[in-house]
Amino acid sequence: MKKIIISGLSLAAWLLSLSAAAQTLGNYYVNAFTLGADGSQGGYEFGFGWADPAKLRIDQSGDSVTFYPNTSLCNDDANWCDATNALGGNWYIEASAFAETTVNVGDAAQDFEFKGCFTGGTLTNNHTLVAYMQVLNPDAGFAVYDGTYQADSTGCWNFTHSEPGTANAIVQYGLKMVGQNVNPASAAEAGFYGALLNRDPAPAAPLDANVIPTLPLGALLGLLGIVGMFGVRQLRK
């Protein structure tokens, strides 16, 4: 029977990535749009920053991030609520958690990478968790001058960008929950979605139950050494 082998080196590399320094998304922002009758995004209305991630219902522990559709907007202001809409919200919003770096003219060139994997959740079709990287031009009303990259809430992503330092720029990357705000009474129904940051995809699992794993050469030699030492100790007894 054919055996499927997973390289110990590839598994070790993935496990090492799990212990890498956590990537913090410490900025929080809301963009508000009108809400279409079918729950779709309407025209842009306004945006504002928010210092409290709990208000946006964003939980981060190390590289593990969980997003919940926003309920605090409706809870704090009845103008954000509408019982006739699905889940009781009245606006279509983008609730973002992100990191950003300002690059000024004359700064050294910098390379940026943002990667991770979605871990799934229980969202309805009213919301989507999106990963993105974008570059803003502070000299042109903070317009996006380099494309916004997005990934739907499945699989993994890896976004990269090089900023040469020849223009003023703000590089942002993070995650955002996209969809209507929610009445607190519908919070459980609205669900949640999660992601692991700073991750590459895990190595594929074996398809054969009778898999024969392989060890890196160094690990194999170390194991043989331990076995040999144990044998010598037994002989001395």
C-alpha positions in Angstrom: 0.0 0.0 0.0 1.3 3.5 -0.9 2.4 5.6 2.1 2.0 9.4 2.2 4.9 11.1 3.9 4.9 14.6 5.5 8.3 16.1 5.7 9.4 16.7 9.3 11.1 19.9 8.2 7.9 21.4 6.7 6.0 20.5 9.9 8.7 22.0 12.1 8.7 25.2 10.0 4.9 25.5 10.5 5.1 24.8 14.2 7.9 27.4 14.5 5.6 30.0 12.9 3.1 29.4 15.7 5.6 30.8 18.2 6.5 33.9 16.2 5.9 37.3 17.8 2.3 38.3 17.8 1.0 40.8 15.2 -1.1 43.4 16.9 -3.9 45.3 15.1 -4.2 48.2 17.5 -6.2 50.8 15.5 -10.0 50.7 15.1 -12.1 52.6 12.6 -15.7 52.6 11.4 -16.9 53.6 7.9 -20.7 54.0 7.7 -22.8 53.6 4.5 -26.5 53.7 3.9 -28.2 50.3 4.1 -29.9 49.0 1.0 -33.4 47.4 1.2 -31.7 44.0 0.4 -29.0 44.6 3.0 -26.4 45.7 0.5 -24.0 48.6 0.8 -25.3 52.0 -0.1 -23.5 55.4 -0.4 -20.8 56.5 1.9 -21.9 58.7 4.8 -19.1 59.2 7.3 -16.3 57.5 9.2 -14.7 57.8 12.7 -12.0 56.2 14.8 -12.6 54.3 18.0 -10.1 53.6 20.8 -12.1 50.8 22.4 -12.0 47.4 20.6 -14.7 46.1 22.9 -17.1 48.7 21.4 -16.4 47.3 18.0 -16.6 43.7 19.4 -13.1 42.8 18.3 -11.2 40.4 20.6 -7.5 39.8 20.1 -5.3 37.4 22.1 -1.8 37.0 20.7 -2.3 36.3 17.0 -5.8 35.0 17.4 -8.5 37.5 16.4 -12.3 37.2 16.7 -14.7 39.6 15.1 -18.4 40.0 16.0 -20.9 42.1 14.1 -21.3 45.4 15.8 -24.0 45.9 18.4 -22.8 48.9 20.4 -23.8 51.4 17.8 -27.4 50.4 18.0 -27.2 50.0 21.8 -25.8 53.5 22.3 -28.0 55.4 19.8 -31.6 54.3 18.7 -30.9 56.0 15.3 -28.7 53.0 14.4 -31.6 50.6 15.0 -34.4 49.5 12.8 -36.5 46.5 13.8 -37.8 46.1 10.2 -34.3 45.2 8.9 -32.7 41.8 9.3 -30.8 41.7 12.6 -32.2 45.1 13.5 -29.5 47.4 12.2 -30.0 50.6 10.2 -26.5 51.1 8.6 -24.0 49.2 6.5 -20.6 49.5 8.2 -17.0 48.5 7.8 -15.6 47.9 11.3 -11.8 47.6 11.0 -8.9 46.6 13.2 -5.5 47.4 11.6 -1.9 48.3 11.9 -0.4 51.2 10.0 3.0 52.7 9.3 3.7 56.2 8.0 6.4 56.6 5.4 7.7 60.1 4.6 9.6 61.4 1.6 13.3 60.5 2.1 12.7 57.6 4.5 14.5 54.3 3.7 12.6 51.8 1.6 10.4 49.5 3.6 8.9 46.1 2.8 5.5 45.1 4.4 3.9 41.7 4.7 0.5 40.8 6.2 -0.5 37.1 6.3 -2.8 34.8 8.1 -5.5 32.2 7.9 -9.3 32.4 8.6 -10.4 30.0 11.2 -14.1 30.1 10.5 -17.2 31.0 12.5 -21.0 31.3 12.4 -21.7 34.5 10.4 -25.0 34.8 8.5 -25.0 36.0 4.9 -25.4 39.5 6.3 -21.7 39.8 7.1 -18.2 39.0 5.8 -14.8 39.2 7.5 -12.2 40.6 5.0 -8.4 40.8 5.1 -6.8 43.7 3.4 -3.7 45.9 2.7 -3.9 49.4 1.3 -1.7 52.4 0.8 -3.1 55.9 1.4 -1.8 59.2 0.1 -1.9 61.8 2.9 -1.3 64.5 0.3 -4.5 63.7 -1.6 -7.2 63.4 1.0 -5.9 60.0 2.1 -7.1 58.4 -1.1 -5.9 54.9 -1.8 -3.1 55.2 -4.3 -2.1 51.5 -4.3 -4.7 48.9 -4.8 -6.8 47.5 -1.9 -6.3 43.8 -1.6 -9.0 41.6 -0.1 -9.7 38.0 0.6 -13.1 36.4 1.4 -13.5 34.7 4.7 -12.0 31.4 3.6 -8.5 29.9 3.4 -5.3 32.0 3.9 -3.9 35.3 2.6 -0.4 36.8 2.1 -0.2 40.5 1.1 3.1 42.2 0.4 4.0 45.8 -0.5 7.3 47.7 -1.0 7.3 51.5 -0.3 10.4 53.2 -1.7 10.3 56.4 0.4 9.9 58.7 -2.6 6.4 59.9 -1.6 4.4 60.4 1.6 2.3 57.3 2.3 0.5 55.4 5.0 0.5 51.6 4.7 -2.4 49.9 6.5 -3.2 46.3 6.8 -5.8 44.4 8.9 -9.2 42.8 9.1 -12.7 44.3 8.8 -16.2 43.1 9.5 -18.4 44.2 6.6 -22.2 44.3 6.8 -25.0 45.9 8.7 -24.8 46.8 12.4 -26.9 44.6 14.7 -29.5 45.1 17.4 -28.0 43.6 20.7 -31.1 41.3 20.9 -29.8 39.6 17.6 -26.2 39.3 18.6 -26.2 35.5 19.1 -28.0 35.1 15.7 -25.4 37.4 13.9 -22.6 35.1 15.0 -18.8 35.6 14.8 -15.7 34.9 12.7 -12.0 34.4 13.5 -8.6 34.4 12.1 -5.0 33.6 13.0 -2.5 36.3 12.0 1.2 35.9 10.9 0.5 32.4 9.7 1.2 30.4 6.5 -1.1 27.4 5.7 -0.4 24.3 7.8 1.1 21.4 5.9 -1.5 19.1 4.3 -2.7 16.3 6.6 -2.0 12.7 5.4 -4.7 11.0 3.4 -3.6 7.5 4.5 -4.3 6.3 8.0 -1.2 4.1 7.8 1.1 7.1 7.3 4.8 6.7 8.0 6.2 10.1 9.3 9.7 11.1 8.6 12.0 13.0 11.0 14.6 15.6 10.1 18.1 14.1 10.0 19.2 16.1 13.1 16.2 14.9 15.1 16.9 11.3 13.9 20.5 11.4 15.0 19.5 12.9 18.3 17.0 10.1 18.9 19.7 7.5 18.1 22.0 9.2 20.6 19.4 9.0 23.3 18.8 5.4 22.6 22.6 4.7 22.7 23.0 6.5 26.0 20.2 4.5 27.5 21.8 1.2 26.3 25.2 2.2 27.9 23.5 2.9 31.2 21.7 -0.4 31.2 25.1 -2.2 30.6 26.7 -0.4 33.6 24.0 -1.6 36.0 
